[in-house]
Amino acid sequence: MMPTATPPMWDGQRNCWTAPKGHFLTLSNRLLKQHRHLIIGREYRPGERCNARCKSAEGPYCICSCRAKHHGHGRWMRDFVTVNEFGTRYRHESWHWLVTTSAR
């Protein structure tokens, strides 16, 4: 699903797979073609305010308090339909989780 030079890596501390940022959308879209739903976890900082830099961004990479909903005016999510979402704390970090399905 990804170039062999940049495979997903197992994060033993967090017990999850991680993908290089540059392949996030490609991997997510390919997984959604094979599976009905996908759970996407993203670290974010609740105290970091969303600003113009975030809203005018092109990619999906954001850790501010908007949880990437406003990032790039939300364009990065155009291929996803949010089924559910929730937040958790893990090792003193805030995580936002999206349960998604394909918009296609």
N, C-alpha and C positions, 0 to 999 in steps of 0.2 A: 504493500500500500504506500510505501515511502521509498525514496532512494536508499540503497543499502549503505551509503556513506553516512546517513543520518537516521539510524533506526530509533524507535522508541526505546527508552531505557527504564529499567525497573528501579524505583526509588525505595530502597529497603527501609529507610527511616519512616516514610509515609505510607508504605505498603500500597503503592499504586504505580501505574505506568505514566511516564512523562514523555512528551514529544517536544522536539525543538520548536521554538516559537514560529519560525518561518514555515513550518509544515502543519501548524495547528488546523487551519481551515481545510486544507487538502485532506488531511487524515480524517477530520470530523465528517466531511461530506462523503468520503469513501466508506466510512463505517456506517453512515446512515443509509447507504445503498444496500448494505447487507443486513442491517438490523432495523427493526421498526423504531426503536427509541435509543437514545444515547444520553448518558449522564455526563455532563461537562463540569468539571470543578475548576474554579479559578480563585487564586489567592487575591485578596484585596485589602485595602487599608481604610477602615471606617472613618478615620479622622482626616483623610486626604480629600479635599473638596474637588469636585469636578470643575474644570475651567475651560477656557476657550481652546487651549492646546489639546485637551482631550476631545472636545466636541468637533474639532476640525481635523482630527487624525484620520489616516487612511486605513490602518490595519486594526485588528481586534485586540491589540496588546494594551491593557489598561489595568491598573491596580487601585484606582481611586474609588471613592465611596459610591459612585454611580453603578459600580459592579459591571462596567462596560456597556450599560444600556444606552448611554448617551455618546459613547465613544464613536467617533466618526459618524455622528448622528444616527447610530444604530444600524448603519448600512451593512456592517459585517454580519449581522444576524438575518439578512434577507432570505437565506436558504433554510432557516430554522423556524419551527413553530414551537413556542414554549408550552409544554404540557403542565409543568409544575416547577417550582423553584423553592429553595430553602437555604438557610445559612447555618454554618457550624463553626466551632472553634476547634483547632487542632494544634497542639503544642504551642499555644499562645498566639496563633495566627488565625485570622478570619478567612473563611472560605465561603464562596457563593457557589451553589450548585444549580444547574439548569437540567431539567429532564426535557429533552427535545425530540421532535420528530421532523421529518423532512417537509419543507414547504412545497415540494414538487409533487 
